[in-house]
Amino acid sequence: MLLVLNLTSHSMTKRLGCIFEQEFFAQALRKGLEVFCPLGEHLPQDCIVVNSAGRKFNVQIKGTEKARLGDGTKTIKRYRFSCSTGRTVKKPLDCTKVDVVAVYCDDIDVWYLIPCMAIDNAVTISVYPHVEGSKAKHERFRENWEIFKTS
């Protein structure tokens, strides 16, 4: 669901983050999962997902509106996500506190559900759902809702 809002950059980023989180919550509920949200923004996870077997997953949710060109050397558009903590010094996510990173490509309504350990300490990742036959590293995690079925 692509939205066009007239806000400052920071407030737009925060608002879109909330929208992407709500999109994830709705999709998880549709898939029969339970979603619990901690209060505040000081924790490393955005929510806790619980499957039918009672297994809990700490989930960090990321999203972007559309694919963009890379750093000038890239000719293929990509959906790029920050998978880091910290405002000034970026550090990789702590996979002892986050189990799954859910990344959302808003304009084409595609989710990637990636085990934190598969991110390999990267502070950014890119996905290419619009590239037919993509062999990108994280492509195998596209719509990987089965990750939550693990007992």
N, C-alpha and C positions, 0 to 999 in steps of 0.2 A: 504494500500500500504506500505509494510514493506521495509524500506530503510537501507542500510548498508553504512555508511560513516566513513572515517578515520579522525576524528577531536578530539580536546581536549574535555574534559567532559563539560566545560562551553559552548564552542561554539557549541557542539553537542546538548546540551539542548536547547539553543536559536534557533538553526536551526530547530530542531524537533518541537519546539513551533510554529514557523512560518509555517511549513508544516501542522501541525494540524489545525491551524487557516485557512489556505487556503482550506483545506479539508472541514471544516465547511462552509466557505463562498460558495463554489461550491455546496454543498448539499442543503444549504438554498435557493440558487438561483434556483436550479432544482425544489424545492418545491414551487416556486412562491413567495418567500419572498424577500424583499429588505434588503440589508446589507450595513451599513455605518460604516466606520472605523475611529476612532479618530487618530490624529497624536500623536506619542510618546507613551511611556510605563508608564506614570505617573498616568493614570486613572485606576479606579478599574474594568472597563469593557474593553473587547477586541473589542467589536463591539456593534452596535445598530441594532436590527432586527425590521423591520416594516412590519406588515401584511397588507392584502388587505383592512382592515377597518381603517388603519392608526394608529393602536395601536403600541406603541414602547416598546421594551424589551431590557434592558441592559444585555448583555451576557458576561460571563467569560468563556473562552475556555481552557480546559485541555486535555492532551493526554498522552498516554504511549504506548510504542512499543509492549509489550507482558506481559503476566501474570508472576508473580514471586511468589516464596514461601514467607511466612510471616516471623515472628520474631523467628523462631525456634520451636514455639509451634504449628504452623499451618502446616497441611499436605496437604491442598488444595491450589493450586496456586490461586492467586487473581490479579486483576487489581487494583492498588492502586493509588489514586490521592490526591495531596495536594489541599486543598480548603481553603487556608489561605493567609494572606498578611504579609509582613515584612520578612526581610532576616534573622535577628538574633532572634527576638522574634516573634513567629508565633501567629497571631490573626485570629479568624474566619472572613470570608467574611462579609462585611457590607451589609445586605440585603435591606437596604434603597437605595443602589447604584447599586446592582446587582439583577436582577430578575431571571435569568436562568443561571445555570452552565451546560455547555455542556462538557461532558467527552467522549473521543474517545479511543477505544481499536483498535489500528492500525492493528495488525496482523490478526484480524478477521473482520475488517471493521464494527464495531458496535458503535453506538452513544447512550449515555444516556443523556436525556435533563431533568434536575432536577430543580424544583423550588428552589430557594435559601433557602427559609424558611424550606424546607424539609430536609436540611442538618443539622439543629438543632445545629448550632454553632460548629460543628466538624471542626477540622483542616485537617483531612484526611477522605476519604471515600474509600470503596472497593466495587467492583462489580464482579460478577461471571458469565458472559455471556456464558462461556464454560461449565458450570455445568448445565446439563439438569434438568429442573424442579426447578431451584434455587428459594428459597423463601427469598433471601437476601433483606434487607430493601429497596434498591433502584431499585430492579428488575422491579418494575411496571413503571419505567421511561425509560425503554429500547425503543429506536426509538420513543420517545414521541414527535414527531414533532407537534402533535395536540396542544401542549402547546402554540404554536404561533397563533393558530386559535382564541383564546380568544379575544372577542371584547372589 
